[in-house]
Amino acid sequence: MTVESAQRALVDTDFVMTIDGKPESTSNRAPVLNPATKKVVATVPVASRADLDRAVAAAQQAFVSWSKTPLVKRQAAVSAIGDLLEARAEEFIALLTSEQGKPRPMAEWEIFGSVAWFREIAKQSLPEEVLEDTKDRRVVSRHTPLGVVGAIVPWNFPILLMVWKIAPALVAGDTMIVKPSPFTPLCDLKLIELVQELLPPGVLSAVSGDDELGKWITSHPGISKIAFTGSTETGKHVMRSAADTLKRVTLELGGNDPAIVLPDVDPKKVAPQVFWAAFQNNAQFCNAAKRIYIHDDVYDAVRDELVEYAKNVKVGDGAESDTELGPIQNEPQFLKVKEYFDDCTSNGYTFALGGQIDSNADGWFVPVTVVDNPPEDSRLVAEEPFGPILPLLRWTDEADVIRRANDTIWGLGATVWGADLEAIERIGRQLEAGTVWLNEVHQYSPHQVFGGHKQSGIGAENSLHGLAEYTNHQTITINKAEGAVS
């Protein structure tokens, strides 16, 4: 199957919501744009409050039987979803590039990563724990499913971050309603439509819409938990809305990840690794390295090697085979990123590379840009641009650079780079972040816990810790003593 035929195979179909196992549409539909061309790819339904109510009612009804379905059958169903996605991978890769903008290698990484997540999470379980078992008494601690989960999915990794929610929820015995991002709903809606053949009606539904739909989901009394990935500011709104009904929440939020480069690195070897740590997915990545602290002894050399490497990375339409970085995914994010360019220019910061956005481009394209040692209190350093503009910062004192790296409201990820393994681990253990990578970056696993410190989130995804987020703890005690009640 060619890329064009794969893309047409899914684009030339209707995109529908799925409620109670059946396709649903609405008269009110919203366009979805290709960020590389700003042209409409397809349209999707805009759900009403009544549509959401029907989805919740169906999920509540399905929960009664799904929660009692043997674990092995739930695991088999989740694994089978991975098989289905793998069988149609080419179609989803092309569709993902069309709606999200990422080049094929990144789209492949996301689709096949999603396949792996379905299969690996399907192997997980939370067995009962016997705390006491004597002649007279038995105490057991176990995990029970929560009920209906509302999953709110972002636009940067729309399939993978949806799978991070679907797979553990279904294995745990919950039912789920997914709200895709209005900017990238196509792959999510299509996958949930296709997997209905593998699941009982109502177990997994999808409703599409705007920000109002998100507010309805987070406040709906029939939903027991919200699993949300997005910005810290939106996460605060989610938490406030969920508080009225004391919903459980897992919030995977923003980051301002520091990278610390030690003086013993080889600049030519470390530069490409730092580049992709910062610019993977065009820096539209909560875990992108967003502040690069380079020791003064190697600062100039690492900067120059980084700039030289970046000059040869092609930014363009993800559908073109030689593209390595795509566009900014949507216009609001493009305008936000542009603010950081304008701020750097107005403050007279030095651009080591880039700095000029072509306002006449066909898509929302932004050049790879490197800013040479801006002030620590600049917007670019203190905030999260979520786009391909990167500050490089000098350091000389270890204690000081650790303090600077930790001086942020966020604590999602961090990296340390150096030849001295003892030194990088010593520094890494002092960084306030949920994941600290040493001489590597962006290594994830279904069996590796992921979550943020401080305002980068609440709760965890992946691993048995992530699976447990979709359950209640329940303790059962039994008095077996003869004559206890008679």
C-alpha positions in Angstrom: 0.0 0.0 0.0 1.4 3.4 -1.0 1.4 6.4 1.3 -1.2 8.1 -0.8 -3.5 5.1 -0.9 -3.1 4.5 2.8 -4.0 8.0 3.5 -7.0 8.0 1.2 -8.2 4.7 2.8 -9.0 6.4 6.1 -9.5 10.1 5.0 -12.1 9.1 2.4 -14.4 7.7 5.1 -16.8 9.3 7.5 -15.5 10.3 10.9 -18.0 9.5 13.5 -18.3 9.4 17.3 -18.9 6.0 18.9 -21.6 5.7 21.5 -22.8 2.4 23.0 -20.9 0.5 20.3 -22.6 2.3 17.4 -21.4 5.1 15.0 -23.0 8.5 15.8 -22.8 11.7 13.8 -24.2 15.2 14.3 -25.5 18.0 12.0 -22.9 20.3 13.6 -19.5 19.3 12.3 -16.1 20.9 12.7 -13.2 21.0 10.2 -9.8 19.4 10.9 -6.9 21.1 9.2 -3.6 19.8 7.9 -1.0 22.1 9.6 1.4 21.8 6.7 -1.1 23.3 4.2 -3.9 24.8 6.4 -6.3 22.9 4.2 -9.3 20.9 5.5 -8.5 17.2 5.8 -12.0 16.1 7.1 -14.8 17.2 9.4 -15.9 15.6 12.6 -19.0 15.7 14.8 -19.5 18.2 17.5 -21.1 16.5 20.5 -24.1 18.0 22.4 -24.6 17.6 26.1 -27.2 15.0 25.3 -24.7 13.0 23.3 -22.3 12.9 26.3 -25.2 11.9 28.6 -26.0 8.9 26.3 -22.3 7.9 26.2 -22.0 8.0 30.0 -25.2 6.0 30.4 -24.0 3.4 28.0 -20.6 3.3 29.8 -22.3 2.9 33.2 -24.4 0.0 31.9 -21.4 -1.7 30.2 -19.4 -1.3 33.4 -21.7 -3.7 35.3 -20.6 -6.6 33.1 -17.2 -5.5 32.0 -16.0 -5.1 35.6 -17.0 -8.7 36.2 -15.4 -10.0 33.0 -12.5 -12.3 33.9 -9.2 -10.5 33.8 -7.8 -12.8 31.1 -10.6 -11.9 28.7 -10.1 -8.1 29.3 -6.4 -8.6 28.7 -7.0 -10.5 25.5 -9.3 -7.7 24.2 -6.7 -5.0 24.9 -4.0 -7.0 23.2 -6.3 -7.6 20.2 -6.7 -3.8 19.8 -3.0 -3.7 19.3 -3.2 -6.4 16.7 -5.9 -4.4 14.8 -3.8 -1.2 14.9 -0.8 -3.1 13.6 -2.7 -4.6 10.8 -3.8 -1.1 9.6 -0.6 0.7 10.6 0.1 2.2 7.2 -3.3 3.9 7.1 -2.9 5.3 10.5 0.6 6.5 9.9 -0.5 8.5 6.9 -3.6 9.8 8.6 -1.6 10.9 11.7 0.8 12.9 9.4 -2.2 14.5 7.7 -3.8 15.8 10.9 -0.8 16.3 13.2 1.9 17.2 10.8 4.7 14.9 12.1 7.0 13.3 9.5 6.7 9.6 8.8 9.5 8.4 11.2 7.8 10.1 14.1 4.4 8.8 13.0 5.8 5.3 12.8 7.2 5.7 16.3 3.9 6.7 17.6 1.8 4.0 15.9 4.0 1.1 16.6 4.6 2.4 20.1 0.9 2.3 20.6 0.8 -1.3 19.3 3.5 -2.2 21.9 1.7 -0.4 24.7 -1.6 -2.3 24.1 0.2 -5.6 24.1 2.4 -4.9 27.1 -0.2 -3.3 29.3 -2.4 -6.3 28.5 0.1 -8.5 30.4 -0.2 -6.5 33.6 -2.3 -7.3 36.6 -2.8 -6.3 40.2 -3.2 -9.5 42.3 -4.8 -9.6 45.7 -2.4 -9.3 48.6 -3.0 -11.5 51.6 -2.1 -9.4 54.7 -3.1 -11.9 57.3 -4.3 -15.5 57.2 -4.6 -17.4 60.4 -7.0 -20.0 61.9 -9.2 -17.2 63.1 -8.8 -14.3 60.7 -8.1 -13.5 57.1 -7.3 -10.0 55.7 -7.0 -9.3 51.9 -6.2 -6.1 50.1 -7.3 -5.9 46.5 -7.9 -3.4 43.6 -11.4 -2.8 42.3 -12.3 -0.8 39.1 -13.5 2.7 39.5 -16.4 2.9 37.0 -16.5 5.3 34.0 -13.3 7.1 33.1 -13.2 10.3 31.0 -10.0 10.5 28.9 -9.0 13.9 27.5 -6.3 13.6 24.9 -3.8 16.2 23.6 -2.8 17.0 20.0 0.9 16.4 20.2 0.8 12.5 20.5 -2.9 11.9 19.9 -2.9 8.1 19.6 -0.1 7.1 22.0 -1.3 9.3 24.8 -4.8 8.0 24.3 -3.5 4.4 24.4 -1.7 5.2 27.7 -5.2 5.7 29.1 -7.4 3.2 27.3 -5.1 0.1 27.9 -4.9 0.3 31.7 -8.5 1.4 32.1 -9.8 -1.5 30.2 -7.5 -4.0 31.9 -8.5 -2.7 35.3 -12.2 -3.3 34.5 -13.3 0.3 33.9 -15.2 1.6 30.9 -14.0 4.7 29.1 -15.2 7.7 27.1 -12.5 9.4 25.0 -12.5 13.1 24.0 -9.8 13.7 21.4 -8.3 17.1 20.8 -10.4 19.1 18.4 -7.1 19.7 16.5 -6.3 16.0 16.0 -9.4 13.9 16.4 -9.2 11.7 13.3 -7.0 8.8 14.3 -8.6 8.6 17.7 -12.2 8.6 16.4 -11.3 6.0 13.7 -9.5 3.6 16.0 -12.3 3.6 18.5 -14.9 3.1 15.7 -12.9 0.1 14.4 -12.3 -1.7 17.7 -16.0 -2.0 18.5 -15.9 -5.5 17.0 -13.5 -6.5 19.8 -15.4 -5.1 22.8 -19.0 -5.2 24.2 -21.0 -2.1 23.5 -20.4 0.9 25.7 -17.0 -0.3 27.0 -15.1 2.2 24.9 -16.8 5.3 23.4 -15.6 8.5 21.7 -17.2 11.9 21.6 -15.7 14.8 19.8 -16.1 18.5 20.4 -14.6 21.7 21.7 -13.6 23.0 25.1 -17.2 23.0 26.3 -17.3 19.2 25.9 -14.2 19.0 28.1 -16.0 21.0 30.8 -19.0 18.7 30.6 -16.9 15.6 31.0 -14.9 16.9 33.9 -18.1 17.9 35.8 -20.3 15.0 34.8 -21.6 13.1 37.9 -21.6 9.8 36.1 -17.9 9.9 35.4 -15.6 8.6 38.2 -12.2 9.6 37.0 -10.5 12.0 34.6 -7.3 11.0 32.8 -5.9 14.2 31.3 -2.8 15.2 29.4 -2.3 18.8 28.5 -1.0 22.1 29.8 -0.6 22.9 33.5 -3.1 25.8 33.3 -5.8 23.6 31.8 -5.0 20.9 34.3 -5.9 23.3 37.1 -9.3 23.9 35.5 -9.8 20.1 35.1 -9.0 19.6 38.8 -11.3 22.4 39.9 -14.2 21.0 37.8 -13.6 17.4 39.0 -13.5 18.5 42.7 -17.3 18.9 42.9 -17.8 15.2 42.6 -14.4 14.2 44.0 -13.4 12.5 40.8 -10.1 10.7 40.8 -7.7 12.5 38.5 -4.5 11.6 36.7 -3.0 14.8 35.3 0.1 14.7 33.0 0.9 18.4 32.6 3.5 20.7 31.2 7.2 20.8 31.7 10.3 23.0 31.4 12.9 20.2 31.3 16.5 21.2 32.0 19.4 19.5 30.3 22.8 19.8 32.0 26.0 19.3 29.9 29.2 18.6 31.7 32.6 19.9 30.7 33.9 16.4 29.8 31.6 15.8 26.8 32.7 15.5 23.2 30.8 18.4 21.6 30.5 16.7 18.2 29.0 13.6 19.8 26.7 15.3 22.3 25.3 17.9 19.9 23.0 15.6 17.9 21.7 14.0 21.1 20.9 17.4 22.7 19.3 18.5 19.4 16.8 15.7 19.4 16.3 16.0 23.1 15.1 19.5 22.5 13.5 19.4 19.0 11.9 16.0 18.7 8.3 16.4 17.4 9.3 20.0 16.6 9.6 20.6 20.4 5.8 20.1 20.8 6.6 17.7 23.6 6.0 18.0 27.3 9.3 16.1 27.9 11.4 18.2 25.4 14.6 19.6 26.9 13.7 23.3 27.0 16.7 24.8 28.8 20.2 23.6 28.0 22.8 24.4 30.6 26.3 23.9 29.1 29.5 24.2 31.1 31.4 27.3 30.2 34.5 25.2 29.2 32.6 23.6 26.3 29.8 26.1 25.8 31.1 27.7 22.6 32.0 24.3 21.0 28.7 22.6 21.9 26.8 25.6 20.7 28.6 25.7 17.4 28.2 21.9 16.8 24.5 22.1 17.7 24.0 25.0 15.3 25.9 23.2 12.5 23.9 20.0 13.1 20.6 21.9 13.1 21.3 23.6 9.8 21.1 20.2 8.0 17.7 19.2 9.6 14.9 19.8 7.1 11.7 21.4 8.4 8.7 20.8 6.0 5.6 18.9 5.2 5.6 15.6 7.0 4.3 13.9 3.9 7.6 14.6 2.1 10.0 11.7 2.6 13.0 13.8 3.5 11.2 16.0 6.1 12.6 15.6 9.7 10.6 18.2 11.5 7.0 19.2 10.7 5.0 22.4 11.3 3.5 23.7 14.5 0.3 21.7 14.8 -2.3 24.5 15.0 -2.7 28.3 14.7 -3.2 29.1 18.4 0.1 27.3 19.3 1.8 29.0 16.3 0.8 32.4 17.6 2.0 31.5 21.1 5.4 30.4 19.8 5.6 33.5 17.7 5.3 35.6 20.9 8.6 34.1 22.2 10.4 35.0 18.9 9.0 38.6 19.2 10.0 38.8 22.9 13.6 37.6 22.1 13.9 40.1 19.3 12.5 43.1 21.3 14.8 42.3 24.1 17.9 42.1 21.8 18.8 38.5 22.6 21.3 36.9 20.3 20.1 34.2 17.9 22.8 31.7 17.2 20.4 30.2 14.6 17.1 31.1 13.1 14.9 33.8 14.6 12.9 34.8 11.6 9.4 33.3 10.9 8.2 33.3 7.3 4.7 34.7 7.6 3.9 33.7 3.9 4.5 30.0 4.4 1.7 27.6 3.3 1.6 26.0 6.8 2.4 26.9 10.4 6.1 26.5 9.9 8.7 27.8 12.4 12.5 27.6 11.8 14.7 25.8 14.3 16.0 28.6 16.5 18.7 28.7 19.1 19.1 31.6 21.5 22.6 32.3 22.8 22.7 32.7 26.6 19.5 34.8 27.3 18.8 36.0 30.9 17.7 33.3 33.4 14.5 35.4 34.0 13.6 35.7 30.4 10.2 34.4 29.2 12.0 31.9 27.0 13.8 30.3 30.0 11.1 30.7 32.6 8.2 29.5 30.6 7.3 26.6 28.2 7.2 27.7 24.6 6.2 24.3 23.2 7.9 25.1 19.9 11.3 25.0 18.2 13.0 27.9 20.0 15.7 26.8 22.5 17.8 28.8 25.0 21.4 27.8 25.7 22.8 28.9 29.1 26.2 28.9 30.6 27.2 27.4 34.0 30.4 26.9 36.0 29.4 25.8 39.5 27.7 22.5 40.0 25.6 23.5 43.0 24.5 26.6 41.2 23.4 24.8 38.0 21.4 22.3 40.1 19.6 25.2 41.8 18.9 26.9 38.5 17.6 23.7 36.9 15.2 23.2 39.9 14.1 26.8 40.0 10.8 26.2 38.2 7.2 25.4 39.0 7.5 22.3 36.8 9.2 19.0 37.4 8.5 16.6 34.5 11.8 15.4 33.2 15.5 16.3 33.1 18.7 15.1 31.4 22.4 15.1 32.3 25.2 14.5 29.8 28.8 13.7 30.6 31.6 11.1 30.5 31.9 10.9 34.3 29.1 8.5 35.3 29.5 9.2 39.0 29.1 12.9 38.4 26.0 12.7 36.1 24.3 10.3 38.6 25.2 12.6 41.5 23.7 15.6 39.7 20.7 13.6 38.4 19.6 12.5 41.8 19.4 16.1 42.9 17.0 17.2 40.1 13.4 17.6 41.0 11.7 15.7 38.1 9.7 12.6 37.6 12.1 11.1 35.1 15.8 11.9 34.9 17.7 10.5 31.9 21.5 10.2 32.1 23.3 10.2 28.8 20.0 9.3 27.0 16.6 10.8 26.6 13.0 10.0 25.8 13.3 6.3 26.8 9.8 5.2 27.8 8.3 1.8 28.6 4.8 0.4 29.5 6.6 -1.0 32.6 8.3 2.3 33.6 6.4 4.7 35.8 5.9 8.1 34.3 4.7 11.2 36.1 5.6 14.7 37.1 6.7 16.5 40.3 5.4 19.9 41.4 3.0 21.5 38.8 3.9 18.9 36.1 1.1 16.7 37.3 -0.6 14.4 39.7 -0.5 10.7 39.6 1.3 8.4 37.3 0.9 6.6 33.9 2.4 3.3 32.8 3.8 0.4 35.0 1.7 -1.2 37.8 1.6 2.2 39.4 -0.2 3.6 36.4 -2.6 0.6 36.3 -3.4 1.1 40.0 -4.5 4.7 39.1 -7.6 3.1 37.5 -8.7 1.3 40.6 -9.9 1.7 44.2 -8.1 0.0 47.1 -10.4 -2.4 49.0 -9.6 -4.3 52.1 -11.7 -7.4 53.1 -11.4 -8.8 56.6 -13.0 -12.1 57.6 -13.4 -13.2 61.2 -13.3 -17.0 61.0 -13.2 -17.7 64.7 -15.6 -20.4 65.8 -18.6 -18.9 67.5 -17.9 -15.3 66.4 -21.6 -14.7 65.5 -23.4 -17.7 66.9 
